[in-house]
């Protein structure tokens, strides 16, 4: 796991400055503190920071083929590299290392751009093909590893992180103002665009080829939902076998591997399967909060750790630690995202780095197998909508009034959606984009800023990206939507950026493309049956996961930031959001911000809006005012305060 970067200038006779490539790589030292390397020749420059995981002695990058005509920088892990290596040896290729990186080089020589089809793993890489004078950028199927690029008339730059691109003095950050509304609508940035007009995300399952001044972007993989006629019993057996295989290949490492435990089914399953493969005691980690009224996941994580005999470690963080890390959170995430659990992930991975370099988590199980209650609720909503036919709009108004009268506030969003066109209900986590979220920010915007917004910009971008969504199965439609949006642009972004901030590699076996493709081949009623979510996954994991974990009510990851914004952090967030510098940007009315803060203090119901506004302002200060490539100012409170405690529960 590493950080990669590079620059290709288009003009013949032009050269890349080695100091620029070095500056780009230096911004990502946290991604690769073990080694660095560079290849700069004429119009091309490649940079690399290494976190040593496989072949510790000879894994230096950039690396080339035998005659130096193909060079690569690579971030990620290829789990089937040993099999690929053996096949390439039979075809006459010679290897200097035992790394998966060198396998990609020789596979490219054999397959060209189609080499990506044979790779099983997570990756972002760049290949310079000297003979054909082209640069080849590729990203893994699901988007586990990030890869950004910036294209101008003069050059193409790329990197694992945006801040590396901004380290080139020729790249001046250009705000795309429409992305402000998109972020505040969805609470993250679905799609390939970033907040900066001149920095783009390479889409998952895609590659980009630059030759001369021309570029070609191609999608090489997508998740296809074509239901098979498999029986429940066969599906259960096949899934159990696939999960065992996926965990086994994800355990490949020359350094210690640990497990993140959330107290839920998916992370427990990963540890359970891994424990059956080795007699060695594992290591596990979890994080919690000593805040009244918040669900504490630690007792469930302890139960799992005790059952499987891991050396278990816990960490507890407070409101002060949460506040202290926020500027760094924005700097590491690089894209504004309303994801408070990411801060907890940062602290627990910081704890883990004292023991391991690799962590395995259960990320992705909900999107693959239908784990969110929203899926079940929207499925029943769609059945009701179809039953109501032309009367659904009237029913929406009446039912909305009824739930308000009865105080059933949790049902309000579903009552409103009875009258919404069906395609919008399929947006899963995005379904509020046409509801409260947008109305709330409409009230906050100044008249001049709102007047300049294209209100269809955010929604149309998501629609465009989902044209291939399956429409014959309600459940699978929702899963496709969230896999292509929420999963990659929020959850996986958080997972990569927060763990790599601590120089720790995170692996996600449930997002192995073979597991996802199998899940996509199953009909929706294998995933959600009546009121049971993740039906087939629970069947396959029965006996592997303790019953009290398997049938727990889903709790998400309860970070008590809503309470903190009403108490410990109230004055701090007020100071930032009502600061003269913030208001001078012209986006929001001060009176509306004040009202929002007071409403949250009263009801506790505006935490997402406030956190989003806070993240947006900190992002502006870091990436527009400061240019983005330098690290944020050190927070005022110590990260080693007594309020944060780490416990070894072995």
C-alpha positions in Angstrom: 0.0 0.0 0.0 1.5 3.3 -1.1 1.1 6.7 -2.5 1.7 7.3 -6.2 2.0 10.4 -8.3 3.3 11.7 -11.6 3.2 14.2 -14.4 3.2 13.9 -18.2 3.9 17.1 -20.2 2.6 17.1 -23.7 5.0 19.4 -25.6 7.8 17.7 -27.4 11.1 18.7 -26.0 9.6 19.7 -22.7 10.8 18.1 -19.4 9.3 17.3 -16.1 11.0 18.9 -13.1 12.3 16.2 -10.6 11.7 18.7 -7.7 8.0 18.9 -8.7 7.6 15.1 -8.6 9.4 15.0 -5.3 7.2 17.7 -3.8 4.1 15.8 -5.0 5.3 12.6 -3.3 6.3 14.4 -0.1 2.7 15.4 0.5 1.8 11.7 0.9 4.6 10.6 3.2 1.9 9.2 5.6 0.9 6.8 2.8 4.4 5.5 2.5 6.9 6.2 5.3 9.1 3.2 4.5 10.6 4.2 1.2 10.4 6.6 -1.7 11.4 6.4 -5.4 11.3 8.3 -8.6 11.6 7.9 -12.4 12.0 11.1 -14.3 12.9 11.0 -18.0 12.0 13.8 -20.4 8.3 14.4 -20.5 7.4 11.9 -17.8 7.9 11.8 -14.1 6.7 9.1 -11.7 6.8 9.4 -7.9 6.3 6.9 -5.2 6.0 6.5 -1.4 6.0 3.0 0.0 4.3 1.2 2.9 6.1 -2.1 2.9 3.7 -5.0 3.1 4.9 -7.7 0.6 8.5 -8.5 -0.4 10.0 -6.1 2.2 13.5 -6.4 0.8 13.1 -5.9 -2.9 9.8 -4.0 -3.3 11.3 -0.7 -4.3 9.3 1.4 -6.9 9.2 2.6 -9.6 10.0 -0.7 -11.3 10.4 -1.6 -14.9 10.4 -4.6 -17.2 13.7 -6.2 -18.3 14.7 -3.5 -20.9 13.3 -0.4 -19.1 10.6 0.3 -21.7 7.7 -0.2 -19.3 7.7 1.6 -15.9 5.1 1.4 -13.1 4.1 3.0 -9.8 1.4 1.0 -8.0 -0.8 1.5 -4.9 -2.7 -1.5 -3.6 -2.6 -5.2 -3.4 -3.1 -7.9 -6.1 -4.3 -11.0 -4.3 -3.8 -13.4 -7.2 -0.3 -12.2 -8.1 1.4 -15.6 -7.3 -0.8 -17.4 -9.8 -0.3 -14.7 -12.4 3.5 -14.8 -11.8 3.7 -18.5 -12.4 1.8 -18.1 -15.7 4.1 -15.3 -16.8 7.2 -17.3 -16.0 6.0 -20.0 -18.4 5.8 -17.3 -21.1 9.4 -16.3 -20.7 9.2 -13.3 -18.4 12.0 -12.8 -15.9 11.4 -11.4 -12.4 13.8 -9.5 -10.2 11.4 -9.4 -7.2 8.6 -11.3 -5.6 6.2 -8.4 -5.6 2.7 -8.0 -7.1 3.9 -4.8 -8.7 6.3 -6.5 -11.0 3.6 -8.9 -12.0 1.5 -6.0 -13.3 4.4 -4.8 -15.5 4.8 -8.2 -17.2 1.1 -8.7 -17.4 0.8 -5.4 -19.2 3.4 -6.5 -21.7 1.3 -9.6 -22.4 -2.2 -8.1 -22.3 -1.9 -4.4 -22.8 -4.8 -2.4 -21.4 -6.8 -5.6 -20.9 -4.4 -6.6 -18.1 -6.8 -5.1 -15.6 -9.3 -7.9 -16.3 -7.0 -10.5 -14.7 -6.2 -8.6 -11.6 -8.0 -9.5 -8.3 -7.5 -6.9 -5.7 -7.5 -3.2 -4.9 -5.4 -0.9 -6.9 -4.5 2.4 -8.5 -1.5 2.4 -10.8 0.2 4.3 -13.6 2.3 2.6 -16.3 4.5 4.6 -18.6 4.9 2.7 -21.9 8.0 4.3 -23.4 7.8 2.3 -26.7 4.3 3.4 -27.4 4.7 6.8 -25.8 1.6 6.5 -23.6 0.6 6.8 -20.0 -1.9 4.2 -18.7 -3.8 4.9 -15.4 -6.1 2.3 -13.9 -8.3 2.0 -10.8 -9.8 -1.2 -9.2 -13.3 -2.4 -10.0 -15.1 -1.1 -6.9 -13.0 2.0 -6.2 -11.3 0.8 -3.0 -8.1 2.7 -3.8 -8.4 6.4 -4.9 -6.8 7.9 -8.0 -7.2 11.6 -9.0 -6.0 13.4 -12.1 -5.8 16.9 -13.5 -5.8 17.6 -17.2 -4.8 20.9 -18.8 -3.6 22.0 -22.3 0.0 21.4 -21.2 0.1 18.4 -18.9 -1.6 15.5 -17.2 -1.0 15.0 -13.5 -2.2 12.1 -11.3 -1.9 11.0 -7.7 -3.4 8.9 -5.0 -4.4 12.1 -3.2 -5.5 15.5 -4.4 -3.0 17.4 -2.3 -0.2 15.9 -4.3 -1.6 17.4 -7.5 -1.9 20.7 -5.8 1.8 20.6 -4.9 2.6 21.4 -8.5 2.8 25.2 -8.6 1.2 25.2 -12.1 -2.0 23.8 -10.7 -4.1 26.6 -9.1 -7.2 25.3 -7.2 -10.4 26.4 -9.0 -13.6 26.0 -7.0 -16.6 24.5 -8.8 -19.4 26.4 -6.9 -22.1 24.0 -8.0 -20.3 21.3 -6.0 -21.2 23.2 -2.8 -24.8 22.5 -3.3 -24.1 18.9 -4.3 -22.2 18.3 -1.1 -24.8 19.9 1.1 -27.5 17.9 -0.8 -26.0 14.5 -0.4 -23.5 15.1 2.4 -20.7 13.8 0.2 -19.8 14.2 -3.5 -21.2 11.4 -5.7 -19.8 11.2 -9.2 -16.3 11.8 -10.7 -16.1 15.6 -10.0 -14.5 17.1 -7.0 -14.9 20.5 -5.3 -12.1 21.6 -7.6 -12.9 22.2 -11.3 -9.5 21.1 -12.3 -9.2 17.8 -10.3 -11.2 14.7 -11.3 -11.6 11.2 -9.8 -10.8 8.4 -12.1 -14.0 6.3 -11.9 -13.9 2.8 -10.3 -13.5 0.0 -12.8 -12.0 2.4 -15.4 -8.8 3.3 -17.0 -7.4 6.3 -18.7 -4.9 6.3 -21.6 -3.0 9.5 -22.5 -1.1 9.5 -25.9 0.1 12.6 -27.4 -2.5 15.3 -26.3 -5.4 12.9 -26.5 -6.9 11.0 -23.6 -9.3 8.1 -23.7 -11.4 7.0 -20.7 -12.9 3.5 -20.7 -14.9 1.5 -18.1 -13.7 -2.0 -18.1 -16.0 -3.4 -15.4 -19.5 -2.8 -13.9 -21.7 -4.7 -11.5 -24.3 -6.6 -13.5 -27.5 -7.8 -11.8 -28.6 -10.9 -13.8 -30.4 -13.2 -11.4 -29.6 -16.9 -11.7 -32.0 -19.8 -10.9 -29.9 -20.9 -7.9 -31.6 -22.4 -4.9 -31.3 -20.9 -1.4 -29.3 -23.9 -0.2 -26.9 -23.8 -3.1 -26.5 -20.0 -2.7 -25.8 -20.4 1.0 -23.0 -23.0 0.3 -21.5 -21.1 -2.5 -21.4 -17.9 -0.5 -19.8 -19.6 2.5 -17.1 -21.0 0.2 -16.5 -17.6 -1.6 -16.2 -15.8 1.7 -13.6 -18.3 3.0 -11.6 -17.9 -0.2 -11.8 -14.1 -0.1 -10.6 -13.9 3.5 -7.8 -16.3 2.7 -6.4 -14.3 -0.1 -6.8 -11.0 1.8 -4.6 -12.5 4.6 -1.6 -12.6 2.3 1.1 -10.4 3.9 4.7 -10.3 5.0 3.7 -8.2 8.1 1.2 -8.7 10.9 -2.5 -8.5 10.1 -5.1 -7.3 12.6 -8.9 -7.0 12.6 -11.3 -4.0 13.2 -14.2 -5.1 15.3 -17.4 -3.1 15.2 -19.6 -5.5 17.2 -21.5 -6.3 14.1 -22.0 -9.3 11.9 -19.6 -8.5 9.0 -16.4 -7.7 11.0 -17.1 -10.7 13.2 -17.5 -12.9 10.2 -14.1 -11.8 8.8 -12.4 -12.7 12.1 -14.2 -16.0 12.5 -13.3 -17.2 9.0 -9.6 -16.0 9.4 -9.4 -17.7 12.8 -10.3 -21.1 11.3 -7.2 -20.8 9.0 -4.5 -20.2 11.5 -3.5 -21.3 15.0 -1.8 -18.0 15.7 -3.5 -15.6 18.1 -4.9 -12.7 16.2 -5.1 -9.0 17.2 -8.3 -7.0 17.2 -9.2 -3.3 17.8 -12.3 -1.3 18.5 -13.3 2.2 19.5 -16.1 3.5 21.8 -17.5 6.5 23.6 -18.3 7.0 27.2 -21.3 9.2 26.5 -24.7 8.6 28.1 -27.5 7.5 25.8 -25.1 6.3 23.0 -25.0 2.6 22.0 -21.7 1.2 23.1 -20.3 -1.4 20.6 -17.4 -2.4 22.8 -19.1 -5.1 24.9 -20.1 -6.9 21.6 -16.5 -6.5 20.3 -15.2 -7.9 23.6 -17.5 -10.9 23.3 -16.2 -11.6 19.8 -12.6 -11.1 20.8 -12.9 -13.5 23.7 -14.6 -16.2 21.6 -11.9 -16.2 19.0 -9.0 -15.6 21.4 -7.6 -12.3 20.0 -5.3 -9.9 21.7 -7.9 -7.2 22.0 -7.3 -3.4 22.2 -9.8 -0.6 22.8 -9.7 3.1 22.6 -12.1 5.7 24.0 -12.2 9.2 22.5 -13.9 12.4 23.8 -15.4 15.5 22.3 -12.0 17.3 22.7 -10.2 14.6 20.6 -13.0 14.9 18.0 -12.5 18.6 17.8 -8.8 18.4 17.7 -8.7 16.2 14.7 -11.2 18.0 12.6 -8.7 20.2 10.6 -6.6 17.1 9.9 -9.8 15.1 9.0 -10.5 17.7 6.3 -6.9 17.7 5.1 -6.7 13.9 4.9 -10.2 13.4 3.4 -9.6 16.1 0.8 -13.2 16.0 -0.3 -15.8 17.4 2.1 -17.8 14.5 3.5 -20.2 14.4 6.4 -18.8 11.2 8.0 -18.2 11.7 11.7 -17.4 7.9 12.2 -14.3 8.6 10.1 -12.7 10.4 13.0 -13.3 7.3 15.2 -11.7 5.2 12.5 -8.7 7.5 12.5 -8.1 7.0 16.2 -8.6 3.3 16.2 -6.2 2.8 13.3 -3.7 5.0 15.1 -4.0 2.6 18.0 -3.6 -0.4 15.7 -0.4 0.9 14.0 1.5 0.1 17.2 0.8 -3.6 16.6 0.1 -4.2 12.9 0.5 -2.6 9.4 -2.6 -4.3 7.9 -6.2 -4.2 9.1 -9.2 -6.3 7.9 -12.7 -4.9 8.2 -16.2 -5.9 7.3 -16.9 -2.9 5.1 -19.2 -3.5 2.1 -21.4 -6.3 3.4 -24.4 -4.0 3.7 -24.2 -2.8 0.1 -23.5 -6.3 -1.2 -26.2 -8.2 0.6 -28.8 -5.6 1.6 -28.0 -4.8 5.2 -29.4 -1.3 5.8 -33.0 -1.1 7.2 -33.6 1.6 4.6 -33.6 -1.0 1.9 -36.3 -3.0 3.6 -38.4 0.1 4.4 -38.2 1.4 0.8 -39.1 -2.0 -0.5 -42.3 -2.0 1.5 -42.9 1.6 0.5 -42.6 0.7 -3.2 -45.1 -2.1 -2.7 -47.5 0.3 -1.0 -47.0 2.9 -3.7 -47.9 0.4 -6.5 -50.9 -0.7 -4.6 -52.2 2.9 -4.2 -51.7 3.6 -7.9 -53.1 7.1 -8.8 -54.1 7.8 -5.2 -50.5 7.8 -3.9 -50.1 11.6 -3.9 -53.2 12.1 -1.8 -52.1 9.2 0.5 -48.7 10.9 0.9 -50.3 14.1 2.2 -52.7 12.3 4.5 -50.1 9.9 5.9 -47.6 12.7 6.4 -50.1 14.6 8.5 -51.0 11.5 10.4 -47.4 10.6 11.4 -46.9 14.2 12.5 -50.0 14.1 14.6 -49.0 10.8 16.2 -45.4 12.0 16.7 -43.9 9.3 14.5 -41.1 11.5 13.2 -39.0 8.6 12.0 -41.7 7.7 9.4 -42.1 11.2 8.0 -39.6 10.8 5.2 -41.3 7.6 4.0 -44.7 9.1 4.1 -43.5 12.0 2.0 -42.0 9.6 -0.5 -45.3 8.0 -1.3 -45.9 11.0 -3.6 -42.4 11.1 -5.1 -41.6 9.5 -8.5 -40.5 5.9 -7.9 -37.0 6.3 -9.3 -36.1 8.7 -6.5 -37.1 6.3 -3.8 -34.5 3.9 -5.2 -31.7 6.3 -4.3 -31.4 4.6 -0.9 -29.2 6.9 1.2 -29.7 9.6 -1.4 -33.4 9.6 -1.1 -33.5 12.7 1.1 -31.8 14.7 -1.7 -35.3 16.0 -2.7 -36.5 16.4 0.8 -35.4 18.0 4.0 -31.7 18.3 3.2 -32.3 20.5 0.2 -35.0 22.6 1.8 -32.9 23.2 4.9 -30.0 24.6 2.8 -32.3 26.6 0.6 -33.2 28.5 3.8 -29.5 29.0 4.6 -28.3 30.2 1.2 -28.1 33.9 0.5 -30.3 35.1 -2.3 -27.3 35.9 -4.6 -25.7 32.5 -4.1 -29.0 30.6 -4.6 -29.8 32.6 -7.7 -26.5 31.4 -9.3 -27.2 27.7 -8.6 -28.4 25.2 -11.2 -30.8 23.2 -8.9 -30.8 20.2 -11.3 -27.0 20.0 -11.3 -26.6 17.7 -8.4 -29.5 15.4 -9.2 -28.8 15.1 -12.9 -25.2 14.1 -12.2 -26.4 11.1 -10.1 -29.0 10.2 -12.7 -26.4 10.2 -15.5 -24.1 7.9 -13.5 -26.9 5.4 -12.9 -28.3 4.9 -16.4 -27.2 1.3 -16.3 -29.0 0.5 -13.0 -31.1 -2.6 -13.1 -34.8 -1.8 -13.0 -36.4 -5.3 -12.8 -35.7 -5.8 -9.1 -36.3 -3.2 -6.5 -33.7 -4.5 -4.0 -30.9 -4.9 -6.5 -31.7 -1.5 -8.0 -31.0 0.1 -4.6 -27.9 -2.0 -4.1 -26.5 -0.9 -7.4 -27.2 2.8 -6.7 -25.4 2.7 -3.3 -22.5 0.6 -4.6 -21.8 3.2 -7.3 -22.3 6.3 -5.1 -22.5 6.1 -1.3 -20.0 3.2 -1.0 -17.2 4.5 -3.2 -17.5 8.2 -2.6 -18.2 8.1 1.1 -17.4 4.9 2.9 -14.4 3.7 0.9 -13.0 7.2 0.7 -13.2 7.4 4.5 -11.7 3.9 4.9 -8.7 4.6 2.7 -7.9 8.1 3.9 -8.3 7.6 7.6 -6.3 4.4 7.8 -3.5 5.6 5.5 -3.3 8.8 7.6 -1.7 6.4 10.1 0.3 4.4 7.6 -2.0 1.4 8.0 -3.5 -0.6 5.1 -7.2 -1.5 5.3 -8.4 -4.6 3.4 -12.1 -5.3 2.7 -12.7 -9.0 1.7 -16.5 -8.4 1.3 -15.7 -6.1 -1.6 -13.7 -8.7 -3.4 -15.2 -8.5 -6.9 -16.0 -12.2 -7.0 -18.0 -11.9 -3.8 -19.9 -8.8 -5.2 -20.5 -10.5 -8.6 -22.0 -13.5 -6.8 -24.2 -11.3 -4.7 -25.4 -9.4 -7.8 -26.4 -12.8 -9.4 -28.9 -13.4 -6.6 -32.5 -12.2 -6.7 -33.5 -9.5 -4.3 -35.6 -11.8 -2.1 -32.4 -13.7 -1.2 -31.1 -10.5 0.4 -34.3 -9.0 1.9 -37.0 -11.5 2.9 -40.1 -10.1 4.6 -38.5 -8.0 7.4 -35.1 -9.7 7.5 -32.2 -7.9 5.9 -29.0 -9.8 4.7 -31.0 -13.0 4.6 -28.6 -15.1 2.6 -25.6 -13.8 4.4 -27.1 -14.6 7.7 -27.8 -18.1 6.5 -24.3 -18.6 5.3 -22.7 -17.3 8.5 -24.9 -19.3 10.9 -22.5 -21.2 13.1 -19.6 -18.9 12.3 -20.9 -15.8 13.9 -22.3 -15.9 17.5 -26.1 -15.8 17.6 -26.2 -12.6 19.7 -24.1 -10.9 17.0 -25.8 -12.4 14.0 -29.3 -11.3 15.0 -28.5 -8.0 16.6 -30.5 -5.0 15.5 -28.3 -2.9 13.2 -26.8 0.1 15.1 -24.6 1.7 12.6 -21.6 3.4 14.2 -23.0 5.7 16.9 -20.6 8.6 17.2 -22.2 11.1 19.7 -21.2 14.1 17.7 -24.8 15.4 17.8 -24.7 15.7 21.6 -21.2 17.2 21.4 -22.4 19.9 19.0 -25.0 20.9 21.5 -22.7 21.0 24.5 -18.8 20.7 24.4 -18.4 21.9 20.8 -21.3 24.5 20.7 -19.2 27.6 21.1 -16.4 26.3 18.9 -18.7 25.6 15.9 -20.5 28.9 16.4 -17.2 30.8 16.3 -16.3 29.1 13.0 -19.6 29.3 11.2 -20.4 32.9 12.3 -16.8 34.0 11.7 -16.4 37.0 9.4 -14.2 35.0 7.1 -16.9 32.3 6.7 -19.7 34.7 6.1 -17.7 36.8 3.6 -17.8 33.8 1.2 -21.3 34.9 0.5 -22.9 31.4 0.7 -25.0 31.6 3.9 -27.1 34.1 5.8 -25.7 34.7 9.4 -29.3 34.9 10.8 -30.1 31.5 9.3 -26.9 30.0 10.7 -27.7 31.3 14.1 -31.2 29.9 13.9 -29.8 26.5 12.8 -27.5 26.3 15.8 -30.2 27.3 18.2 -32.6 24.8 16.7 -30.0 22.0 17.1 -29.4 23.0 20.8 -33.2 22.8 21.3 -34.0 19.6 19.4 -30.7 17.9 18.5 -32.0 17.3 15.0 -29.6 19.4 12.9 -26.3 17.7 13.5 -25.7 16.6 9.9 -26.3 20.1 8.6 -24.1 21.7 11.1 -21.3 19.2 10.7 -21.5 19.5 6.9 -21.2 23.3 7.2 -18.3 23.0 9.5 -16.5 20.6 7.2 -17.2 22.8 4.2 -15.7 25.9 5.8 -12.6 24.0 7.1 -12.2 22.7 3.5 -12.2 26.2 2.1 -9.6 27.4 4.5 -7.3 24.4 3.8 -7.7 23.9 0.1 -8.6 27.3 -1.3 -7.1 29.8 1.2 -3.9 27.7 1.9 -3.6 25.9 -1.4 -4.1 22.4 0.0 -0.7 20.8 -0.2 0.6 21.9 3.2 -0.7 20.3 6.4 -3.2 22.1 8.6 -2.2 24.2 11.7 -1.7 22.0 14.8 -4.9 22.0 16.8 -4.9 23.9 20.1 -5.5 21.0 22.4 -3.1 18.0 22.9 -3.9 14.8 21.2 -2.5 13.0 24.2 -4.9 14.3 26.7 -6.1 12.1 29.5 -9.6 12.1 28.0 -8.4 9.6 25.3 -7.5 6.2 26.7 -6.2 3.1 25.1 -6.7 -0.3 26.7 -5.1 -3.6 26.0 -7.7 -6.2 27.0 -5.7 -9.3 26.2 
